[in-house]
Amino acid sequence: MEAVTALFAQLSRAPDFDAPELQAYDSADELMLDTVADELRGIDDGELVVIGDRHGALTLGAASLGARRIRVHQDPLLAERALTANAERLGLAGMHSSHPLDESLLRDARLVLLQLPRGLDALDEIAWSIARWAHPEVRVVAGGRVKHMTRAQNEVLGRSFGEVSAGLGWRKARVLRASARRDIGPAPFPQWGSDAALAFRVAAFGATFGGATLDHGSRLLLEGLGVPERPGVKPARIVDLGCGNGVLAVSAALRWPDAEVIATDQSAAAVAAARLTAAEAGVADRVAIHRADALEAVPDGWADLILLNPPFHTGATVHAGVAHRLIRACRRALAPGGELRLVFNSHLRYRPLVEREIGPVREVARDRTFTVLSAMRR
């Protein structure tokens, strides 16, 4: 494992959000690789699948132990890009290939390394997918930080596997093992939800933030969407940044039927859900949905209106810097005089940043938890 330790020290989070207190690996990555080190040295090419690798620690660590033709699924686009960048920089390019969470990822896989996701729905979809497509004798080794683990994760794994066990803790990390895949029922996702405030149903996959619901922040933002910053002026080009299940993009498309709408999110599960939500609402032809980093899919000065309900975490770590990065990106994409409509947890106090980066700010709505601001680009 000395080679793995040396490799970890060279990993970078780039181009993902970075900060001095964040790193590209943790003790769960180390524990998982140590647990399966002997298996990896004897595994045949193409039999290893890695799911949830954040920046390449699991994939490249496995490659350093002898695994080849590693198939990988990472929901966030920036995680994919970080893995690719680390592989090229460390001389391990060509050892892995990226896949959606489907048969192309898991067909005949005998060993799956899984960085446990934050949500139980995401774990449920992953476990079902492994049981559906992997080799009958597949073994799953899932790791996480103990503070983020619960017994419910064992129960979710137990829906798809007959044998689930937990290992001993090490440096605040723990590994779960699952095997003996069960006969499973129909796919648990996508799921569909409805809300009295919406004229359409909402889709979600396991890793779609917020699930098939209208979250509290988006609800407050939508309530104020009927109060335009410039009365009588209809936005012709609208962006839903960090679109999640597509609620804001679809609502905007229905409210302004002549507008062009772009929805963008780095999450594969979010993009897939937003496409289903748009199709269900009958606006798929007017909402262009992109898996992209921030606003890279939006031309300079294109948007008359950007809607933003930003994330407040990176992976399992709460960090306001992710939202700061998205807010700063809005200035380039907004047309002169264009509007950023932003909702956020009030205690985060984003207003000074928005004023500095975008322009004059007005408070549109506020409740006990959230604030909605409107900012006009100078």
C-alpha positions in Angstrom: 0.0 0.0 0.0 3.0 2.3 0.0 2.5 3.0 -3.7 -1.1 3.9 -3.0 -0.2 6.3 -0.2 2.4 8.0 -2.4 -0.2 8.3 -5.2 -2.8 9.8 -2.9 -0.4 12.5 -1.9 -0.3 13.6 -5.5 -4.0 13.8 -6.2 -5.7 17.0 -7.0 -9.3 18.1 -6.9 -9.0 20.3 -10.0 -11.1 21.3 -11.8 -13.5 20.7 -9.0 -14.0 23.3 -6.3 -11.0 23.4 -4.0 -10.1 25.0 -0.7 -7.2 24.4 1.8 -9.4 22.3 4.1 -10.6 20.0 1.3 -8.6 17.1 -0.1 -9.0 14.7 -3.0 -9.2 11.5 -0.9 -10.1 10.4 2.7 -9.6 7.4 5.0 -12.5 5.5 3.5 -10.7 5.4 0.1 -7.6 4.0 1.9 -9.6 1.5 3.9 -11.4 0.1 0.8 -8.2 -0.3 -1.2 -6.5 -2.0 1.7 -9.4 -4.3 2.2 -9.3 -5.5 -1.5 -5.6 -5.2 -2.2 -5.0 -8.9 -2.6 -8.1 -9.3 -4.8 -7.1 -6.5 -7.1 -3.7 -8.1 -7.7 -5.5 -11.2 -9.1 -8.5 -9.7 -10.8 -9.0 -10.1 -14.5 -9.1 -7.0 -16.8 -12.5 -5.4 -16.9 -13.9 -7.2 -13.8 -13.6 -4.2 -11.5 -16.2 -1.4 -11.3 -15.8 1.8 -9.2 -18.8 3.9 -8.3 -18.8 7.3 -6.6 -15.1 7.9 -6.9 -14.8 11.6 -6.1 -11.5 12.6 -7.7 -9.8 9.4 -8.7 -8.4 8.0 -5.4 -10.2 4.6 -5.7 -9.8 4.2 -9.5 -6.1 5.2 -9.7 -5.3 3.4 -6.4 -6.8 0.2 -7.8 -4.8 0.7 -11.1 -1.6 1.1 -9.0 -2.4 -2.3 -7.5 -2.8 -4.0 -10.8 -6.4 -3.5 -12.0 -6.9 -2.7 -15.6 -9.8 -1.7 -17.8 -11.6 -0.3 -14.8 -15.2 0.9 -15.5 -16.2 4.0 -13.5 -19.4 5.8 -12.7 -19.3 9.3 -11.2 -22.5 11.3 -11.0 -20.8 14.7 -10.8 -19.1 15.9 -14.1 -16.3 17.6 -12.2 -15.4 14.3 -10.5 -15.1 12.7 -13.9 -12.9 15.5 -15.1 -10.7 15.4 -11.9 -10.2 11.6 -12.4 -9.2 12.1 -16.0 -6.8 15.0 -15.1 -5.2 13.0 -12.3 -4.8 9.9 -14.5 -3.0 11.9 -17.2 -0.8 13.7 -14.8 0.2 10.5 -12.9 0.8 8.4 -16.0 -2.3 6.3 -15.6 -4.3 7.5 -18.6 -6.2 4.7 -20.4 -6.7 2.6 -17.3 -10.4 3.5 -16.9 -13.5 4.4 -18.9 -16.5 6.4 -17.7 -20.1 5.1 -18.0 -23.6 5.9 -16.9 -25.2 3.8 -14.2 -26.4 1.1 -16.5 -25.5 -2.3 -18.1 -22.5 -0.9 -19.9 -21.0 -0.1 -16.5 -21.8 -3.3 -14.7 -22.1 -6.2 -17.2 -20.2 -9.2 -15.7 -18.5 -7.1 -13.0 -17.2 -9.3 -10.2 -16.0 -6.6 -7.8 -17.5 -3.2 -7.2 -15.9 -0.5 -5.1 -18.5 2.0 -3.9 -17.9 5.3 -2.1 -21.2 5.4 -0.2 -23.4 8.2 -1.4 -25.0 10.8 0.9 -28.6 9.7 0.2 -30.3 6.3 0.7 -32.2 6.7 -2.6 -28.9 7.0 -4.5 -27.6 3.8 -2.7 -30.9 2.0 -3.5 -30.6 2.7 -7.2 -26.9 1.7 -7.2 -27.5 -1.5 -5.3 -30.4 -2.5 -7.6 -28.3 -1.7 -10.7 -25.4 -3.9 -9.4 -27.8 -6.8 -8.7 -29.5 -6.4 -12.1 -26.4 -6.4 -14.3 -23.3 -7.6 -12.5 -22.0 -11.1 -12.4 -24.0 -13.5 -10.1 -21.0 -13.8 -7.8 -20.3 -10.1 -7.6 -18.9 -8.7 -4.4 -19.5 -5.1 -3.3 -17.1 -3.3 -1.0 -18.7 0.0 0.1 -16.9 2.5 2.3 -17.6 5.8 4.0 -16.8 8.0 6.9 -18.4 6.7 10.1 -20.1 10.0 10.9 -22.1 9.7 7.6 -23.0 6.1 7.9 -26.2 4.6 9.4 -27.7 1.1 9.8 -30.3 2.1 7.2 -27.5 1.7 4.6 -27.1 -1.9 5.5 -30.9 -2.3 5.2 -30.9 -0.7 1.7 -28.1 -3.0 0.6 -30.0 -5.9 2.0 -32.9 -5.3 -0.5 -30.6 -6.3 -3.3 -28.1 -8.6 -1.6 -28.6 -11.6 0.7 -25.4 -11.1 2.7 -24.4 -7.7 4.2 -21.8 -7.2 6.8 -19.9 -4.3 8.4 -16.1 -4.3 9.1 -14.3 -2.7 11.9 -13.8 1.1 12.0 -10.4 2.5 11.0 -9.4 6.2 11.2 -13.1 7.2 11.4 -14.0 5.1 8.3 -15.8 1.8 7.9 -16.4 -0.7 5.1 -19.6 -2.6 4.3 -19.5 -5.8 2.3 -22.4 -7.1 0.2 -22.8 -10.3 -1.8 -25.3 -13.1 -2.8 -27.4 -10.8 -5.0 -31.1 -11.3 -4.7 -33.9 -11.6 -7.2 -35.0 -8.0 -7.6 -38.2 -6.4 -8.7 -38.7 -3.5 -11.2 -36.3 -0.6 -11.3 -37.0 1.7 -8.3 -36.2 4.8 -10.4 -37.2 7.2 -11.9 -39.7 8.2 -9.2 -42.4 10.7 -9.8 -43.9 13.3 -7.5 -46.5 16.1 -7.6 -47.2 19.3 -5.7 -50.2 21.6 -5.6 -48.0 24.5 -6.6 -47.0 22.9 -9.8 -48.9 22.1 -13.0 -46.7 19.2 -13.8 -45.2 16.1 -12.3 -41.6 16.0 -11.2 -39.1 13.1 -11.9 -36.1 12.0 -9.9 -33.4 9.4 -9.9 -31.6 8.2 -6.8 -28.9 10.9 -6.8 -31.2 13.8 -8.0 -30.9 16.5 -5.3 -34.2 17.0 -3.6 -35.8 13.9 -5.1 -39.2 14.2 -6.9 -40.3 17.1 -4.8 -40.6 20.9 -4.9 -38.0 21.9 -2.2 -38.6 24.7 0.2 -36.1 27.2 -1.4 -37.4 26.6 -5.0 -41.0 27.0 -3.7 -40.2 30.5 -2.3 -38.4 31.5 -5.4 -41.3 30.5 -7.6 -43.8 32.4 -5.5 -41.9 35.6 -6.3 -41.3 34.8 -9.9 -44.5 36.6 -10.8 -43.1 39.9 -9.5 -40.7 40.9 -12.3 -37.8 43.2 -11.6 -38.7 45.2 -14.7 -42.5 45.4 -15.1 -43.7 44.7 -18.6 -40.4 43.2 -19.7 -40.5 39.5 -20.4 -37.3 37.5 -20.3 -36.5 36.0 -23.8 -33.6 33.8 -22.7 -33.6 32.1 -19.3 -31.1 29.8 -17.5 -31.8 27.4 -14.6 -28.3 27.0 -13.1 -28.0 23.8 -11.0 -31.3 22.7 -12.4 -31.8 19.5 -10.2 -35.1 17.9 -11.1 -35.9 20.7 -13.5 -38.6 22.4 -11.5 -37.4 26.0 -12.1 -36.6 25.5 -15.8 -40.0 23.9 -16.6 -41.9 26.5 -14.5 -40.1 29.3 -16.4 -40.9 27.7 -19.7 -44.5 27.5 -18.8 -44.7 31.0 -17.5 -43.0 32.6 -20.5 -43.9 30.3 -23.5 -42.0 32.4 -26.0 -38.7 32.2 -24.1 -35.7 30.0 -24.8 -34.6 28.1 -21.7 -31.3 26.4 -20.8 -31.1 24.1 -17.8 -27.6 23.1 -16.6 -26.3 20.8 -13.9 -23.2 18.8 -13.4 -25.1 15.8 -12.0 -26.0 13.0 -14.4 -29.0 12.1 -12.3 -30.2 15.7 -12.3 -29.9 16.0 -16.0 -31.8 12.8 -16.6 -34.5 13.8 -14.2 -34.9 17.3 -15.7 -35.3 15.8 -19.2 -38.1 13.6 -18.0 -39.8 16.5 -16.1 -39.6 18.8 -19.1 -41.1 16.0 -21.3 -43.9 15.4 -18.8 -44.8 19.1 -18.9 -44.7 19.3 -22.7 -41.8 21.7 -22.9 -39.0 19.4 -23.9 -38.6 21.2 -27.2 -38.0 24.6 -25.5 -35.8 23.6 -22.6 -32.2 22.7 -23.6 -30.7 20.6 -20.8 -26.9 20.2 -20.4 -24.7 18.2 -18.1 -22.1 21.0 -17.7 -19.9 22.8 -15.2 -21.7 26.0 -14.0 -22.5 28.1 -17.1 -20.1 26.7 -19.6 -23.0 25.7 -21.9 -24.3 29.3 -21.9 -22.7 32.0 -24.3 -21.4 35.2 -23.0 -24.1 37.8 -22.3 -26.9 35.4 -23.4 -29.2 35.3 -20.4 -31.9 37.9 -19.5 -32.7 35.9 -16.4 -30.7 33.3 -14.4 -32.5 31.3 -11.7 -30.3 29.8 -9.0 -30.9 27.7 -6.0 -27.3 26.8 -5.3 -25.9 23.8 -3.4 -24.4 24.4 0.0 -22.1 21.3 0.0 -19.3 19.6 -2.0 -19.8 15.9 -1.6 -20.6 15.3 2.0 -18.9 18.5 3.2 -21.0 21.7 3.8 -19.1 24.6 2.1 -20.4 27.9 0.9 -17.6 28.2 -1.6 -19.5 26.1 -4.1 -22.3 28.6 -4.3 -19.8 31.5 -4.4 -18.3 29.9 -7.5 -21.7 29.7 -9.2 -22.7 33.3 -8.3 -19.4 34.6 -9.8 -20.0 32.7 -13.0 -23.4 34.4 -13.5 -21.9 37.8 -14.5 -20.3 36.5 -17.7 -23.5 34.8 -18.9 -25.9 37.7 -18.0 -26.8 40.2 -20.7 -26.3 43.9 -19.6 -29.3 44.6 -17.4 -30.0 40.9 -17.0 -31.3 39.6 -13.7 -30.0 36.9 -11.3 -32.9 35.6 -9.2 -31.3 33.7 -6.2 -32.6 31.7 -3.2 -30.4 30.6 -0.3 -30.4 29.8 3.4 -30.6 33.2 5.0 -27.8 32.6 7.5 -25.3 32.3 4.6 -25.5 36.1 3.9 -24.7 36.0 0.2 -26.0 39.6 -0.4 -22.6 41.4 -0.3 -21.1 38.9 -2.7 -24.1 39.2 -5.1 -23.9 43.0 -5.0 -20.2 43.0 -5.7 -20.2 40.4 -8.5 -23.5 41.2 -10.2 -24.9 44.6 -9.3 -27.8 46.3 -7.4 -29.8 43.9 -5.2 -33.4 43.8 -4.0 -34.9 41.4 -1.5 -37.9 39.7 -3.2 -39.0 37.3 -0.4 -37.9 36.0 3.0 -39.2 33.5 5.4 -37.8 31.8 8.6 -35.2 29.9 6.6 -34.7 31.3 3.1 -34.1 34.6 1.3 -34.8 35.4 -2.4 -32.7 38.2 -4.0 -32.9 39.8 -7.3 -29.7 41.4 -8.7 -29.4 43.3 -12.0 -26.1 43.1 -13.9 -24.4 46.5 -14.2 
